[in-house]
Amino acid sequence: MHDVKVIGAGLAGCEAAWQIANRGIKVKLYEMKPNKKSPAHVSDLFAELVCSNSLRSNRLENAVGLLKEEIRRLGSLIIKAADTTQVPAGGALAVDREKFSEFISDKIKNHPNIEVVCDEVKELPSPPAIIATGPLTSDALIDSITNMHGVSGLSFYDAASPIVSKSSLDMEHVFRASRYGRGDDYLNCPMDKDTYYHFVDELINAKTVAVKGFEDSKVFEACMPVESMAKRGVQTLAFGPLKPKGLIDPKTGKMPFAVLQLRQDDAGASLYNLVGFQTRLTFPEQRRVFGIIPALKNAEYLRYGVMHRNTFLNSPGFLNEFYEVISTPKLYFAGQITGVEGYVESAASGLAVGLYMSKQLKGEERTAFTSNTAIGALGKYIARANSNFQPMNINFGIMDSLDKKIRGKQEKNLAISNRALKTIDYIIKSHYGGIYN
């Protein structure tokens, strides 16, 4: 059987290579690290988490929780790694990012059907191939892709939150709790009214790093820099990343005016990231302005917040629901470059592409996941005609609606999830047997 070339060893590329290799097909996985890194990458490991260490909610009432469970049942390497390297995060699935990447790198490098090639791919590969180079695709390969028939490239800006050491926090101004009494997985840094208003005033006037072509309108909404949010109105952060709802400070017995949450970033609980604090402030300004928050007065920053440009395809009309180039059979794209947004969504697209490619190369009929499922809804979304195509996280709104009315949002979402998992179980049994963990 012909080797499949997979370009990029991020979440989508590793997932696709794993699925194909487990079905007896040889894979050549190309990764430009360690010889070359994008501005956002630090580690030499595969599947590096460059932004948050959270894969978001684990609950089936949440669409990303459903998507995780779907691909978990389909034998996802990424979810297996996340489950194995999990750190406390309330109802979310967060990981020790280094152990997470080590787990995946080890599995990929030791698979008998995967050959890793550490080299930058500058030209579009001939089929069968999967392009999973992510939103930080190198300029040379982007130029090659842009010359393809039917391509019109788009871009947006993404950002990462800072990480601080726990030992540097002023624990007199920290309390442990998850919202609504669901455990104590987060470190909470409260602010009173005067401190909050002082913080917002300094934040909107702080010095920022100039990012070429940067405009608020080109930022993915879920990764909006905190300074951009603050400029929308003085109360914006108090209803956003600093919302105190569901948190009670044990010192006062009351809900604080505003709260910054810190989420554990490593298994040893020595590193914590600032939840929702994406920023393009200069490094000295991050220390100064964030230091207004009492708990962070003397914080040691192990990673500062950064912003970078992401590139994604205008996929409708270029890719079909299998993530295959319409004009070029057996050439697929996967991951964030297709317009799916988020770690889990990227892994899900890589898993789907791996299954579809395997079927195609074996001369078997591909069966697309339906919009009854979260994984299928993503494929439909990127292929559906859309005059204003933008990156999309999984949500129940792009899935097929129920054929009956159910009162209550949570009850309705759970019903959609239960229907989806029944569909996934049927598809596994009927079309995609031989699931590998």
QUIVEN-V628850 format. One line per field, one symbol per residue. ss: DSSP state (h for helix, s for strand, l for the rest). phi: phi as a letter, one per 20 degrees, with the letter a starting at -180 (. if undefined). Layout:
ss->???
phi->???
This chain:
ss->lllsssslllhhhhhhhhhhhlllllsssssllllllllllllllllllllllsssslllllhhhhhhhhhhhlllhhhhhhhhlssllllsssslhhhhhhhhhhhhhllllsssssllllllllllsssllhhhllhhhhhhhhllllllssssssssssssshhhllhhhlssllhhhllllsssssslhhhhhhhhhhhhlllslllllllhhhslhhhllhhhhhllllllhhhlllllllllsllllslllsssssssllllllssssssssllslhhhhhhhhlllhhhllllsssllssssssssllsllsllllsslllllsssllhhhlsllhhhhhhhhhhhhhhhhhhhllllllllllllhhhhhhhhhhllllllllslllhhhllllllllllhhhhhhhhhhhhhhhhhhhhhhlllllll
phi->.ffeeddodeffffffffffffdndfcddebffefbcffeeceefflfeedfedemgdeffdffffggfffffenffffgffffdfcgbmedddcffffgffgfgffffdefeddedeafeddfffffbcecemfdgfgffgffffeffnecfcbbdcbcefcceffefeffdccerdfmmenbededdfceffffffffffffdffdffdgmfbgfdefgfdfgfffffffqfegffddfdfegnccfffdmcfffbbeeddgdbfelddcdefmdfbcffgffffffffffgfdgdfeeebefccbeddceefgnddefemefgecgmdddbnffeoedpgffffffffffffffgfffemdffdffeffdfffffffffefgbfcfcgcffbffeefffebecfnfffffffffffffffffffgfeccfmfdd
